[in-house]
């Protein structure tokens, strides 16, 4: 319905950061990098190893996140003798589970870069961001991403990667049918009808399969004036607006055969993206990585804001992944210094460009906005300030998201009942809360 950076990387700049206690802050201000890591909260050892568990954003061994972290860590360790960064990279299928297993076994890593933080924060297991980062670094986070990382006003989740969603359309198929990109649901349905008449396999690809149904669903709920939560932050999954949105999808798209040969409940995002890259899809919601996938296959595409019930959707859906630090090992000073390096403008830009993601800091966003090499990402960057994220600050969100993935596709099937499915999801949310 799914990033990182900050400022300068030199150790001598610690004078502009929050004054940390202990030897690291003192010796770094003097430029004595050889003894960095000499005294942490762990108690007097001259060397420290920080363990980081991270997610893999690559789509092949050639661009695995292992390569990104290897390069970054090598540079950091060269500047910080005595500090070792031990990074373990796992696929998105495994990374959240792996961190949970480590935490449950009493072996929490110093840092984890995963999809959710709220449950760990709720249990008191995480450092607050202001115990790790300086004021300047915290203030540099894109505001709505920083807000999504807070619980009761305290920031525990530090945004690491971000993306927004736009409506992708196949320019060749649209030109062949004499179409222009839609701005309303009515126009989207009419375009889909024309594409179907031209023999397009998936006039509109609607991936409501278990891979990422919660994301596709949220984009549609927003375009109908609803969402998972109301203006007070309370779950409102079965609102009138949401019921109306799913009824429209069921009756005006799925029911008229405009979503292709695979039932939405069985269509996953990866398969939909592959079909778009094969030239078989007229329209679908996509994030920045789809640009590279489609371009590699020679598909000519355009991108526009998601159509709404009456006009273009005011808020796009935003997605963020999170960096967090566990208290267990007591390495706040060393972790904070390393994260300052991770969030430097240079490193955030390198990560964002490698994986076609959006920077999570204002400084890197500004740099990307003005760079010709990042022109393709500008529509997504422009959508970020007004984007809305899922309720990731709720400890209940993991359970609710899983329930949406499992059930939402059935709501738009031929015998589905949107109101009934949304009511069941609302009850699940209330119970999880």
C-alpha positions as CSV (number, residue, x, y, z in Angstrom):
1,X,0.0,0.0,0.0
2,X,6.6,0.4,1.6
3,X,14.3,4.6,3.6
4,X,17.7,6.9,5.1
5,X,20.1,10.0,5.3
6,X,21.5,13.0,7.2
7,X,24.4,15.5,7.4
8,X,28.2,15.5,7.5
9,X,30.2,12.5,8.5
10,X,33.3,13.9,10.1
11,X,33.9,13.0,13.8
12,X,35.0,16.6,14.5
13,X,31.5,17.9,14.0
14,X,30.1,16.4,17.2
15,X,30.1,19.9,18.7
16,X,26.9,20.7,16.7
17,X,25.1,17.6,18.0
18,X,23.4,16.9,21.3
19,X,26.1,16.6,23.9
20,X,26.5,12.9,24.6
21,X,28.0,11.9,27.9
22,X,31.1,9.7,28.1
23,X,34.5,9.5,26.3
24,X,33.3,9.2,22.7
25,X,31.9,12.8,22.7
26,X,34.9,14.2,24.4
27,X,37.6,12.5,22.3
28,X,35.7,13.0,19.0
29,X,35.5,16.7,19.5
30,X,39.3,16.6,19.7
31,X,39.5,14.6,16.5
32,X,41.1,11.6,18.3
33,X,39.4,9.0,16.2
34,X,41.8,6.3,17.2
35,X,40.1,5.8,20.5
36,X,36.5,6.0,19.3
37,X,34.5,3.3,20.9
38,X,36.9,3.3,23.9
39,X,34.2,3.8,26.5
40,X,30.6,3.0,25.8
41,X,27.7,2.3,28.1
42,X,28.9,-1.3,28.1
43,X,31.7,-0.6,30.6
44,X,35.3,0.2,29.6
45,X,36.3,-2.1,26.8
46,X,38.6,-0.6,24.2
47,X,36.7,-2.2,21.3
48,X,33.1,-2.7,20.6
49,X,31.1,-4.7,18.0
50,X,27.7,-3.3,17.0
51,X,25.3,-5.8,15.5
52,X,22.9,-4.7,12.8
53,X,20.1,-6.8,11.2
54,X,18.9,-5.2,7.9
55,X,16.5,-5.9,5.1
56,X,17.5,-6.6,1.5
57,X,16.2,-4.1,-1.0
58,X,18.0,-5.7,-4.0
59,X,16.3,-7.8,-6.6
60,X,19.4,-9.8,-7.4
61,X,22.8,-10.7,-6.0
62,X,24.2,-7.9,-8.2
63,X,22.5,-5.2,-6.1
64,X,22.0,-6.9,-2.8
65,X,21.9,-4.6,0.2
66,X,24.9,-6.6,1.5
67,X,27.0,-4.7,-1.0
68,X,25.6,-1.3,0.2
69,X,26.3,-2.1,3.8
70,X,29.7,-3.6,3.1
71,X,30.9,-0.5,1.4
72,X,29.4,1.8,4.1
73,X,30.8,-0.2,7.0
74,X,34.3,-0.4,5.4
75,X,34.4,3.3,5.2
76,X,33.1,3.9,8.7
77,X,35.4,1.3,10.3
78,X,38.4,2.9,8.6
79,X,37.6,6.2,10.3
80,X,36.8,4.5,13.7
81,X,39.4,2.0,14.8
82,X,38.1,-0.2,17.6
83,X,34.6,-0.2,16.3
84,X,33.3,-3.2,14.3
85,X,29.9,-3.2,12.6
86,X,28.5,-6.7,12.1
87,X,25.7,-6.6,9.5
88,X,23.4,-9.5,8.7
89,X,21.1,-8.9,5.7
90,X,17.9,-11.0,5.3
91,X,15.1,-11.0,2.7
92,X,11.9,-9.2,3.5
93,X,10.3,-12.6,3.9
94,X,12.6,-13.4,6.8
95,X,14.0,-10.2,8.4
96,X,11.1,-9.3,10.7
97,X,10.9,-12.8,11.9
98,X,14.6,-13.1,12.5
99,X,14.7,-9.9,14.6
100,X,11.8,-11.2,16.7
101,X,13.6,-14.5,17.2
102,X,16.7,-12.8,18.4
103,X,14.8,-10.5,20.8
104,X,12.7,-13.4,22.2
105,X,16.0,-15.3,22.8
106,X,17.5,-12.4,24.7
107,X,20.0,-11.7,22.0
108,X,18.6,-8.4,20.5
109,X,20.9,-6.8,18.0
110,X,22.1,-3.3,18.6
111,X,20.2,-2.0,15.6
112,X,17.5,-3.4,13.3
113,X,16.4,-2.0,10.0
114,X,13.0,-3.6,9.4
115,X,9.3,-2.9,8.6
116,X,7.8,-2.1,12.1
117,X,9.0,-0.7,15.4
118,X,5.9,0.0,17.5
119,X,5.7,-3.4,19.3
120,X,9.3,-3.2,20.5
121,X,8.9,0.4,21.6
122,X,5.7,-0.5,23.5
123,X,7.6,-3.1,25.5
124,X,10.3,-0.5,26.4
125,X,13.0,-2.3,24.4
126,X,14.2,0.6,22.3
127,X,16.2,3.8,22.7
128,X,14.5,7.0,21.9
129,X,15.9,8.9,18.9
130,X,17.1,11.8,21.1
131,X,19.2,9.3,23.1
132,X,21.1,8.5,19.8
133,X,20.9,11.4,17.4
134,X,21.6,15.1,17.6
135,X,18.9,17.8,17.4
136,X,20.0,18.7,13.9
137,X,19.8,15.1,12.7
138,X,16.4,14.5,14.2
139,X,15.1,17.8,12.7
140,X,16.3,16.7,9.3
141,X,13.8,13.8,9.0
142,X,10.9,14.5,6.6
143,X,8.2,15.7,9.0
144,X,5.4,13.1,8.3
145,X,7.9,10.3,8.4
146,X,9.3,11.5,11.7
147,X,5.7,11.8,13.1
148,X,5.0,8.2,12.0
149,X,7.9,7.1,14.1
150,X,6.6,8.6,17.3
151,X,4.6,7.0,20.1
152,X,3.1,9.4,22.7
153,X,5.2,12.1,21.3
154,X,8.5,10.2,21.6
155,X,10.4,9.1,18.5
156,X,11.5,5.4,18.6
157,X,11.3,4.6,14.9
158,X,13.8,6.4,12.7
159,X,12.7,6.4,9.0
160,X,15.2,4.6,6.8
161,X,13.5,4.3,3.4
162,X,10.4,5.8,1.9
163,X,8.2,5.6,-1.2
164,X,4.9,6.9,-2.4
165,X,2.5,5.5,-5.0
166,X,1.4,6.9,-8.4
167,X,-0.9,5.5,-11.1
168,X,1.3,4.0,-13.9
169,X,-0.1,3.7,-17.3
170,X,1.2,2.1,-20.5
171,X,1.6,5.0,-23.0
172,X,1.6,2.7,-26.0
173,X,-1.6,1.0,-25.1
174,X,-3.2,4.3,-24.2
175,X,-2.2,5.9,-27.5
176,X,-3.5,2.9,-29.4
177,X,-6.9,3.3,-27.7
178,X,-6.9,7.1,-28.0
179,X,-7.0,7.6,-24.3
180,X,-5.7,10.2,-21.8
181,X,-4.7,9.4,-18.2
182,X,-7.7,9.4,-15.9
183,X,-8.3,11.9,-13.1
184,X,-11.5,10.3,-11.7
185,X,-12.8,6.8,-11.0
186,X,-15.4,7.2,-13.8
187,X,-12.6,8.0,-16.3
188,X,-10.5,5.2,-15.0
189,X,-13.3,2.7,-15.6
190,X,-14.0,4.2,-19.1
191,X,-10.3,3.9,-20.0
192,X,-10.3,0.3,-18.7
193,X,-13.4,-0.5,-20.9
194,X,-11.6,0.9,-23.9
195,X,-8.4,-1.1,-23.1
196,X,-10.4,-4.3,-22.7
197,X,-12.1,-3.7,-26.1
198,X,-8.6,-3.5,-27.6
199,X,-7.7,-6.9,-26.1
200,X,-5.5,-5.7,-23.2
201,X,-5.0,-8.5,-20.8
202,X,-5.2,-6.5,-17.6
203,X,-6.9,-3.1,-18.2
204,X,-6.4,-2.3,-14.6
205,X,-4.2,-4.7,-12.5
206,X,-5.7,-4.9,-8.9
207,X,-3.2,-6.9,-6.7
208,X,-5.2,-7.8,-3.6
209,X,-3.3,-11.0,-3.0
210,X,-1.5,-11.6,0.3
211,X,1.8,-10.1,-0.7
212,X,0.9,-6.5,-0.3
213,X,-2.9,-6.2,-0.3
214,X,-2.8,-3.7,2.6
215,X,-1.0,-1.2,0.4
216,X,-3.2,-1.4,-2.7
217,X,-6.2,-1.3,-0.4
218,X,-5.0,1.8,1.4
219,X,-4.4,3.7,-1.8
220,X,-8.0,3.0,-2.9
221,X,-9.4,3.9,0.5
222,X,-7.6,7.2,0.4
223,X,-8.9,7.9,-3.1
224,X,-12.4,7.4,-1.8
225,X,-12.0,9.9,1.0
226,X,-11.4,7.2,3.7
227,X,-8.6,5.3,5.1
228,X,-7.7,2.8,7.9
229,X,-8.0,5.5,10.6
230,X,-10.1,8.6,11.0
231,X,-8.9,12.1,11.7
232,X,-8.5,11.3,15.4
233,X,-6.2,8.3,14.7
234,X,-9.0,5.8,15.6
235,X,-9.6,2.8,13.4
236,X,-12.5,3.4,11.0
237,X,-12.0,0.6,8.6
238,X,-15.8,0.0,8.1
239,X,-16.6,3.7,7.5
240,X,-19.2,4.6,4.9
241,X,-16.5,6.0,2.6
242,X,-14.5,2.7,2.7
243,X,-17.6,0.6,2.1
244,X,-18.5,2.8,-0.9
245,X,-15.0,2.5,-2.3
246,X,-15.0,-1.3,-2.2
247,X,-18.5,-1.5,-3.6
248,X,-17.3,0.6,-6.5
249,X,-14.3,-1.7,-7.1
250,X,-16.5,-4.8,-6.9
251,X,-19.3,-3.5,-9.2
252,X,-17.5,-1.2,-11.6
253,X,-14.1,-2.8,-12.1
254,X,-14.0,-6.4,-11.0
255,X,-17.6,-7.2,-11.8
256,X,-17.2,-5.8,-15.4
257,X,-14.1,-7.9,-16.1
258,X,-11.7,-5.0,-16.1
259,X,-9.1,-6.3,-13.8
260,X,-7.7,-9.2,-15.9
261,X,-7.8,-13.0,-15.9
262,X,-6.4,-13.5,-12.4
263,X,-8.9,-12.7,-9.5
264,X,-7.6,-9.8,-7.4
265,X,-7.5,-11.9,-4.3
266,X,-5.0,-14.2,-6.1
267,X,-2.9,-11.4,-7.8
268,X,0.2,-10.3,-6.0
269,X,2.1,-7.1,-6.5
270,X,5.2,-8.8,-8.0
271,X,3.1,-10.6,-10.6
272,X,1.3,-7.4,-11.4
273,X,4.5,-5.5,-11.9
274,X,5.9,-8.3,-14.1
275,X,2.7,-8.2,-16.2
276,X,3.1,-4.4,-16.6
277,X,6.7,-4.9,-17.7
278,X,5.5,-7.5,-20.2
279,X,3.2,-4.9,-21.8
280,X,0.0,-6.7,-20.6
281,X,-1.3,-4.1,-18.1
282,X,-2.9,-0.8,-19.0
283,X,-2.9,0.8,-15.5
284,X,-1.8,-0.1,-12.0
285,X,-0.6,1.6,-8.8
286,X,3.2,1.5,-8.5
287,X,6.1,2.7,-6.5
288,X,9.5,4.0,-7.9
289,X,11.1,0.6,-8.4
290,X,8.5,-0.2,-11.1
291,X,10.2,2.5,-13.3
292,X,13.4,0.4,-13.6
293,X,11.5,-2.8,-14.1
294,X,9.4,-1.4,-16.9
295,X,12.2,0.5,-18.5
296,X,14.4,-2.6,-18.6
297,X,11.7,-4.3,-20.8
298,X,11.3,-1.3,-23.1
299,X,7.8,-0.3,-21.8
300,X,6.9,3.3,-22.4
301,X,5.0,4.5,-19.3
302,X,3.6,7.6,-17.7
303,X,2.7,8.4,-14.1
304,X,-0.1,10.5,-12.6
305,X,-1.6,10.9,-9.2
306,X,-4.2,8.3,-8.3
307,X,-7.7,9.2,-9.6
308,X,-10.3,9.8,-6.9
309,X,-14.1,9.5,-6.7
310,X,-14.5,13.1,-7.9
311,X,-11.0,14.1,-8.9
312,X,-7.4,13.4,-8.3
313,X,-6.7,12.0,-4.8
314,X,-5.6,14.6,-2.4
315,X,-3.2,12.3,-0.4
316,X,-1.1,9.6,-1.9
317,X,-0.2,6.6,0.2
318,X,3.3,6.8,1.7
319,X,5.4,3.9,3.0
320,X,8.4,3.9,5.3
321,X,10.7,1.3,6.7
322,X,12.4,1.8,10.0
323,X,15.7,1.9,11.8
324,X,15.6,1.2,15.6
325,X,18.1,0.6,18.4
326,X,17.7,-1.9,21.2
327,X,18.7,-1.0,24.7
328,X,19.8,-4.5,25.7
329,X,23.5,-4.1,24.9
330,X,23.9,-0.6,26.1
331,X,25.8,0.9,23.2
332,X,23.9,4.1,22.8
333,X,26.9,6.3,22.2
334,X,28.5,4.1,19.6
335,X,25.2,3.4,17.9
336,X,24.4,7.1,17.7
337,X,27.7,7.9,16.2
338,X,27.3,5.2,13.6
339,X,23.8,6.3,12.7
340,X,25.0,9.9,12.2
341,X,27.2,8.4,9.5
342,X,24.4,6.3,8.1
343,X,22.2,9.3,7.8
344,X,24.7,11.6,6.2
345,X,23.4,13.2,3.0
346,X,26.0,11.2,0.9
347,X,25.0,7.9,2.3
348,X,21.2,8.5,2.2
349,X,21.5,9.6,-1.4
350,X,23.6,6.6,-2.3
351,X,21.0,4.2,-0.8
352,X,18.0,6.0,-2.3
353,X,19.5,6.0,-5.8
354,X,20.6,2.4,-5.7
355,X,17.2,1.2,-4.9
356,X,14.9,3.8,-6.4
357,X,13.6,4.9,-3.1
358,X,12.9,8.4,-1.6
359,X,15.2,10.1,0.9
360,X,13.9,10.3,4.4
361,X,15.7,13.6,5.3
362,X,15.0,17.1,4.0
363,X,18.6,17.7,3.1
364,X,18.9,14.7,0.8
365,X,15.4,15.3,-0.6
366,X,16.5,18.8,-1.6
367,X,19.7,17.5,-3.2
368,X,17.7,14.9,-5.1
369,X,15.1,17.4,-6.2
370,X,17.8,19.5,-7.8
371,X,19.7,16.7,-9.5
372,X,19.1,15.9,-13.2
373,X,20.0,12.2,-12.6
374,X,17.0,11.9,-10.2
375,X,14.4,13.6,-12.5
376,X,12.4,10.4,-12.8
377,X,11.8,10.3,-9.0
378,X,10.6,13.9,-8.8
379,X,6.8,13.0,-9.1
380,X,7.2,10.6,-6.2
381,X,9.2,13.3,-4.2
382,X,6.5,15.8,-4.9
383,X,3.8,13.4,-3.6
384,X,5.7,12.7,-0.3
385,X,4.9,15.9,1.7
386,X,1.2,15.2,1.4
387,X,1.3,11.4,1.6
388,X,-0.4,9.5,4.4
389,X,1.2,6.5,6.0
390,X,-0.4,3.4,7.4
391,X,-0.9,3.6,11.2
392,X,2.5,2.1,11.9
393,X,2.6,3.8,15.3
394,X,0.0,1.3,16.6
395,X,1.2,-1.9,18.1
396,X,-2.0,-3.4,16.6
397,X,-1.1,-2.6,13.0
398,X,0.9,-5.8,12.4
399,X,-2.2,-7.9,13.2
400,X,-4.5,-5.6,11.3
401,X,-2.3,-5.6,8.2
402,X,-2.1,-9.4,8.2
403,X,-5.9,-9.6,8.4
404,X,-6.3,-7.2,5.5
405,X,-3.9,-9.2,3.4
406,X,-5.9,-12.4,4.2
407,X,-9.4,-11.1,3.7
408,X,-9.7,-8.0,1.6
409,X,-9.5,-9.7,-1.8
410,X,-12.7,-11.6,-1.0
411,X,-14.6,-8.4,-0.5
412,X,-14.5,-7.6,-4.2
413,X,-15.1,-11.1,-5.5
414,X,-18.4,-11.9,-7.3
415,X,-20.0,-13.2,-4.1
416,X,-18.1,-10.8,-1.8
417,X,-19.7,-8.5,0.7
418,X,-17.6,-5.4,1.2
419,X,-19.5,-4.1,4.2
420,X,-19.3,-7.5,6.0
421,X,-15.5,-7.9,5.3
422,X,-14.7,-4.4,6.4
423,X,-16.8,-4.8,9.6
424,X,-14.9,-8.0,10.4
425,X,-11.6,-6.2,9.9
426,X,-12.8,-3.4,12.1
427,X,-13.6,-5.9,14.9
428,X,-10.1,-7.4,14.4
429,X,-8.6,-3.9,14.8
430,X,-10.5,-3.1,17.9
431,X,-9.6,-6.4,19.5
432,X,-5.9,-5.9,18.6
433,X,-6.0,-2.5,20.1
